[in-house]
Amino acid sequence: MEKLEGGCLCGAVRYEAGPLTGPIINCHCKTCRKAHGSAFASTARTARASFRWVQGAESVRSFESSPGKHRHFCPACGSHMMAEWASAPDVILRLGTLDSDPGVRPIAHIWTELKAPWYEIGADLRQFPQARPPEPEPPRGESA
């Protein structure tokens, strides 16, 4: 996948991004749950240099949800599309806003110790109580 496209619910803001630079993870931390109004947020990184707002950039707002981390969203409909640490080489896409298929699937759940008590995580993906960066699993039949 060369170019990913996405945007907000109301269509006022659109973006493009290059291929993902890391795995898709489902984050269960409190800030992701609250920001997205959901049990978790599916996220993945893409190179900062490959991300660009293509429509509505002037209206995008941001919120510093934790020190140095800014979540960018549409002020009209509230869709969170991207988060970033200013000094990081990658930005974090909120995959629920993608219109394109990134061509890969989630590999893990993180911050499961903070998950919503009403949500039961299935056994299909690896789980991490905190934010330990998940590593890709080795092919079957090989040891790590």
KEZA-329782 format. One record per residue (C-alpha): x, y, z. Coordinates in steps of 0.001 Angstrom, whole numbers, plus 524288, in hexadecimal, padded with zeros to 5 digits. Layout:
REM residues N
XYZ;...
//
This chain:
REM residues 144
800008000080000;8065D80C8F7FBA5;7FCD6816E180052;7F2AD8164A80B0B;7E72281F9480B06;7DDF982358815DB;7D5F582DF381C01;7CC27831F282623;7BDE282E158278A;7B84983AB0821E7;7C1E683B1D81677;7C7728488A8199F;7D5328434F81C35;7DCAF839D481389;7EA778346281441;7F42182BEB80CED;7FEF8823BF812B5;8097E81AAE80DD7;80A3680C5781178;809DC8084281FA7;81722807D082644;812E07FF1883175;808A67F51D8353E;7FA547F7D4837BE;7F7417F71D84633;7EAB87F8B184DFB;7ED39802098593E;7E4B6800DA86579;7EABF80C3A86D21;7E15681595873AB;7E49D8211486AC9;7E2448193385E56;7D56E813E9863B4;7D0C582168867BE;7D5678286685B69;7CED381E9085272;7C2EC81B2085AB0;7C61580CE785887;7CBA7800E385F4A;7D8AF8030E85859;7DF2280A7984D3A;7E5A08037D841E4;7F21080ABB83E85;7FE64809A18366E;809D18124E83337;80D718188F82650;818FF8213C82303;816A782F768267E;81C198334A8192F;811C182B198124B;8060A830C3819AF;7FEE383CB681499;7F1DC8434381662;7EB938447C808E2;7DF0384B5C80CD4;7DAE8853668188A;7E86F854C781EAA;7E5258626E8235A;7D9E685D5282B90;7E0FD851D383208;7E2078536E840BE;7EABB84C6C84A5C;7EA7D848858588F;7F65984539860D9;7F137838EE86767;7FDE4835DB86E73;80A6A83DD286F5C;80F9883FC3861A6;8054F8375D85AD1;7FBCB83EAE85220;7EF618389684CA7;7EA4383F148403C;7DBBE83F3A83D64;7D0FA845A683590;7CA2A8503883D8B;7BD4384E3783673;7BB3483F9383841;7C5B083C2A84249;7CC7E8316883A80;7DA5582F0583F81;7E2E482C52833B3;7F0FF82D238381A;7F96882EAD84444;80791832A18458E;81319835D184E01;819818419984773;8273583BDC8479E;8238D82E2C842E1;8268682A06834D9;819338236B833B2;80B3C8278E83650;8007F81EAE83B61;7F4F281C868325B;7E78D819BC8380E;7E3F380EA082F04;7D56081007830EA;7D65881C2682841;7DCF68151681CDA;7D5958136D81027;7E07A80AE080AB5;7E3D87FD0A80ECC;7F1A97FD818147F;7F3C27EF748102F;7F7597EA5581DB2;7EF7D7E6DF829C5;7F11B7E97A83866;7FB2C7E13383F7F;7F8AD7E48D84DD0;7F1017EB7185872;7F8B87F4B08614C;7F5A07FAF586E71;7EC4E7EFE787170;7EDA47F27E8800D;7E5DB7FEF587D55;7DB8B7F8EF8747B;7CD2B7FC30875F0;7C77E7F2C58800E;7BBE17EFC28774D;7C4517EB8586BB8;7C9C37DDB886AA1;7D5C67DC5786216;7D5D17CFFF859DE;7E15B7C6C385933;7E42B7C97284AE2;7EF0F7D38D84D21;7FA4C7D4E8856B4;7F7837DD49862AC;8008D7E64C86A45;7FC9E7EC028777C;804317F8708743E;80A007FEB886836;814E47F5298657D;816F17F6A3856E0;812227EA1D850BE;81BB37E319847ED;817217DB5283C3A;815517CCF983F58;81F1B7C3BE838DC;819C87BAD882E37;8139B7AE7A83381;81D777A3C983658;828647AD6383999;82C677B1D18470F;82E237BFF484AD9;
//
